[in-house]
């Protein structure tokens, strides 16, 4: 995989478990913190460890345990923790200028030009209109407002189990529970192209992508006909690394063009080489009208972006798009350095190779263990569904919790989602380390299956 990796460590020495985790200091710190902080993620609730430091693809907790990181800080640190170039760039910026609202700074100018150079599209489809934010949700909300301003329409279509953020509009695009009340008016959800759990009980490709044809019916029968945009994750994150069938994204693009609807790709999770290309939409050679970036965009620094096609970019002027923190010099330095690292270290190629290696091994595991219903992924965005029965595909949430906790105790930091196990190793991870992480998961599945009598 090229020249010597800055993040490489002695694989034989990791993970290192000094005390059974979560250890006593972790428990103590979490107890003190949780007196005040509420709303922890399922990751923390299931395994309340307190982390102290990270380097490359390892994490160290306050009790001295060292873990292999199969989470990338929830899809964020794809370049590895504390990448030297990103760290130096942020430190330098913090010593010069911390914030200047939306005034131009040299580093912001450089980032805008770099992002324009690598962005998708040509001519009036070129994603050349930009604004920076400090959270993925803010970028998504801005994208919704731009689509409304550009089209004069106000309704949106999104997909079951996609995730777009935690503010009112972004939540309206996704699954809701009773605690959140009613969905905001004008938001409509449709089944996603998920061939393992097809909502229409069809088989691909004989289905001719009925799930996309159904969108047309929803627009006709349920909306007022004033749909501004269709919003999607190119590959689902929270829903379990669901890769759409070939032709699904292209057919949605064609539907949008036919009906005068804008297409927004939420690449907060999938962008920045995570799936093996700089942007996941490049896998399908499809250019959206709006695209959001985040997570890996600054490799851990809170910086996100909204990109809009040339023909619609004046819509940004209509929505009061600026923010207090978006595009501050530290954020721009982190994002620019991250893009340069991806290019200099060939991380798109590394992501592809690692993903192919891990997915091929996961497919072998799926043949060996009865509780594995499906494995899938693209690049370093991978997922595994656990089921009680392969025929009925009934989700096995108990097994999901058990496998997650067992692997964490063995030194693997990763991501649960009920019966779905999610993996997003840093793209700088060495092959031997990645295989070791997967071996920990396999051992945990073996133990769980045995304990549950399968």
N, C-alpha and C positions, 0 to 999 in steps of 0.2 A: 504493500500500500504506500510506496514512495519512501521519502527520506525518513530518518529517525523521528519518532513522534515525541514531542515535548512532554506529553502527558503519560508516557509509558512508565509503568512500575513493574516490580517483580510480581508477576501474577501468582506465583506460589505463596506470596506473603499476604494475599488478600482473598477473601475477607479475613479480618482479624477480630475475633470475638474474645474479649478479655473477661467480661462479665455478661451473664445472660441478659439480653436486651428486651424491653427497655430497662436500663440499669437504674440503680438507686438515685444517682444524680439527675437522670432524665425524669424519673417519677417526681422527684422533689421540685424541679424547675417547672415541669408541666403543671403540677398542682398549684404552684404559686401564680403562674401566668393565667391559668384557666379560672382563677378567682375573678379576673377582670375580663379576659377575652372570651367571647362566645362565638359560636358559629364555625367551629372547626370543620375541616374537610373530613371525609370518610378515611382518608389516609391516616390522619392524625388520631381520629377516634379509635381506629382499630390498632394503632401502634404508636402510642404517644412518646416517641423518642425525641430528645432535644439535640439538635446538631450544633456543632461548634465550628467546624471548618470543612472545606472541600478543596480538592485539587484534581484537575483532570476528570477522570471518571470514578473518583472515590469520594466518600463522605465520611467524616469522623464525628462521633457523638461526644457528649460531655463526659461519658464514662470511659472514653478511649477506644471504643469499638470502631473499626474501620469497615465500611460497607462498599460493595460494588454498586454504582448508581445506574439503575435501569429506568430511571424516571426523568433525568435531566431537569430536575426541579420543576416537574409537571410540564414537560416539553419546552423548557426555557433554555437551559444551558447546553445546547447542542454542541458548542465548541469546547465544552469542558469547563469545570469550575475554575475561575481565576485565570483564564487564558492570559498569558503575559502581555500580548498586544492590546487586548481590550482593557485590561487593568491599567496599563500605562496610559492609554488614551483618556480614560476617565479621570485618572489622577492628575494628568496635565491640564485637562479642562477645568477641573475643580479648583486648580490653583490660579486660573486666569480669570474666569467669569462663570458664575453659577447660573444666572438667569437674566434675561433681558426681554421678557414677554415674547412678542412675535417679531421683534426687530431682527434684521438680518445680521448674522455673525459669520465669520469666515468658515467655521466648521459646518454651520447649517447650509451655507451655499455649496460646499463640497459634497455634503450628503445628498442634497437635492439633485445635483448634477450626476452623481454616481447612481442614484436610484433611477433617474430618468434613463440613464445609459443601459441599465440591466432590465428595466421593466418591459412588460409584454406589449404587443401591438405595433401597428404601423399607421402612419397618416392620422386620420381622425379617430382611429381605435387605440392609438398609443396612450398608455396610462401615464399621462404627463401632468395632470393636475394633482397637487399633493397638499396634505396638511398633517401635522404631527400631533400625537396625543400621548397620554401617560398610562392608558389602559386599553385593552382590547375592546372592552365594552364601549368606551368613549368613541373609538374609531368606528365601531359598528353603528352606533347611534348617529354619528355624523354621516355615514353612508346612507342611512335611511332618509335623513333630511335632505341630502343632495338629490336622491332619486325623486323625492316629492317635489323639490324645487325645480328640477329639470323637466319633469313630465307634466306637472300640474295635477297629478293623480295622487292618491293617498293610501291605497291598499297594498298589502304584501302577501306573498306566498312563500312559505318555508316548509321544512321537512321534519317528519317525526324523528325525534332523538338527536337531531342536530343541536348544537349548543352555540350560543352567540353572546352570552354575557348575563349580567345580573341587574341591569337597570330596566325600567318599565318597558321601553320599546324592545330591547334585546330579549328580555324574558318573554315578551309577546310572540317572538319568533320560535320559541322552544316549548318543551314540555313544562306544564305548570302543575302545582298542587293546590289543595284547598286553602292553604295559608296565604296564598298570594291573591286570592279573590278572582275576579273575572279577567279574562284576556282583554287587552286594549282593543277597541273597535278597529276593524279593518285588517286584522291579522288572521290568516288562514293557514292551517297545516295540512299537508298531504303526505301519503306514504313515500318513503325514500326507496330508491333502487337498491334493495338489499336482497340478493338472491338466496341467502341462507334462510332468511325469514321473510319471504315474499308475502306481502299483505293480500295479494290477489291469488295466491296458491298456484302460480304459474311456474313454468320452467323456461329459463333463458337458454338459447335465444328465440325459441319458438314463440315466446310471449310478445315479441316485437315491441318490447318496452311499454307494456300497457300502463305502467306506473306514470309514464310521462303523458300518455294520452288522457289519463285521469285528471291531470292538472287542467286540461282544457275544459273538462266537464265542471270542475270546481269553479273555475273562472266564470263560466256561463250560468251555473245554477246557484252559486252561493255568494259571489261578490256582486258589487254594483257595476262591474265592468270597468272600474277605474283603478286598475292594478298598476302601481308604479314600478314594482320590482319583484323578482324572484331571487331569494337569498339562499345560499347553500354553502355547506362545508364540502370542499372537493373530496376529502376523505374524512369520515366521521371520527371525532376524537373521543368525547365522553361516551358516545354510543358504542364504542368498541373497535376502533380502527377499521370501519367498514369501507371497503374499496368498491366504488360503483361499477356495474357491468359496463363493458365497452359500448360506447354509443349513447349512454345515458346523459352525460354532460353535453355532448354535441347536440343531442335531440332537444334538450332544454334550451340551448342557445338558439336553435332554429325556431323554436316556439316563441321565444322572446322577440326575435327579429320579425316574425310573422305578425305578432299582435302588438308591436310597439311597446314592449315591456323591457325595462332595464334588467340586466343580470348582475348580481353582486356575489362575488366569491369571497367568503370569509376565510382568509389564509392566516389568521392569527396563529393557529396551531400548525398548519401544514407547510407554511412558507419557510424560506431560508434553509434550503437543502434537506429539510427533514425527510421528505419522501424520495430523495434522490435527484431532484431537479430544484433549481432555485425557488420556483413556485410550482405547486402541485398541478395547477391548470395546464402547465406545459406538457404534462403526460398526455393530454387529450388535444393538444394544439388548439386550445379554445381560449379566446381573450374575453374576459368579462368587461362590463362597463364600469364597475366599481370593484376595488379589491382592498381588503384590510390586511395589515401585517401587524405582528406583535410577537410575544414570547421570545423566540429565537432572534428576533430582529436586533435586540441589544444584548443578547446572551446573558440575560438576567437583570440588566438595567431597565427600569420601567420606561420604555419608549415604544410607541406604536405609530402606525401610519394609515392613512386613507389615501388611496390612489384612484383617480377618476380619468376616464377616457377624454382625449382632447376635445371631442365634440360636445362633451357635457361639463367640462371643467369650470365654465363660468358659473355653473350652479353652486359652486363652493362659495362664490362671492355673496350669494343670497342668504346664507344660513348663519351668519356670525360665527364662523368656523374656528376662530382662534381660541386658545386655552392658556391658562396661567403657566403651566409647566411643560406643555407639549413643545418639543423642539428646543429645549434649553441646551446650552453648549455641552453639558455632560452627556445628555441623552444622544445628541447628534454624534458626539465622539464615539460613544459605545456602538451605535448603529453602523457608522462608517467603518470602524475597525472590524466589526463582525462581518460585514460584507467582504472586506479585503481578506480576512482570514479564510472565509469560505472559498474564495478564488485561489488564494496562494497555496492552500493546503489541499486543494482538490476534494473538498468535502462532499460535493454532490456525488462524485465517484465513490468515495469511501462509504457514504450512506447507502448507496445502491448495493455495493458488495457486501457490506455487513447485513443489510436487510435480506438479500438473497440467501446468504449463508444461514441466518437464523430461521428464516421461514422454511427452508428446506428441512432443517432439523425439527422444527415444530410439526411439519407434516408427518414425519416419521413418528413423533410422539403421539399424534392424533390416531395413528393406526394401532398404537400399543395400549392406550388408556381409554377405558370405556366412558369416562366422564368428560372427555374432550369432545365437544360437538363440532367445533369449527375453529380453524386457525386462518389468519389472513394478515395482510399488511402490505405496505409499500415503503421501501427504504427503511429508515429507522423509526417507523411508526407501525407497531405490530399489536395484534390482539389475539386473545384466545377465549372462546366461550365454553363454559362448563355446563353440562346438562345432566339431568337425572336419567334421561332416556334419549338415545339418538334418533329414535323414530318420532316421538312426540316433541322432542327438543325443549322439554320443560326446563326452564332455567334452574340452576343448582346454586343458589346464593350461599347456602351453608358451606358448600365445598369451596366457593370463591373466597369466603372469609378465611377459611382454614388454610388454604394454599398460600394466600397472601401473608398471613401471620407466620406460618411456618418458614417460608422463604426469607422473610424479614429477620426472623430470629437467627437464621443461618448466615445473615450478612448481605442480603439483597434488598436495596431500597427501591421500591417500585410503586405501581399505581393500581388500586382496585376500582371496580365499578359494579358492585353486586356480584353477579355470576360471571362477569367479564373481567379478565386479567389483561391489563394494558402495559405495554413495554415501549419505552422510548430511550434507549441507551444513547449517551453522547456519541456523536459521529466520530470523535477522536478515539473511541475505545479500540483497543487491540483485539484481534480475532480471538486469541486465547482467553482473554478476559470475558469477551462476549459469550463464548462457548461455556465458560465456567459459570456465568450467570444463568444461562439456560439449563445447565446441569443441576443447579440449585432448585430451579423451578420444577424440573422433572422429578427430582428426589422428593420434593414437597407434594407433588401430585400423587406419586406412588404411595407415600405415607397416608395422605388424605383418603385416597381410594380404598386402601386397606382398612383404615379405621371405620369408614362408612359402609363397609361390607360389599364393595363392588369388585 
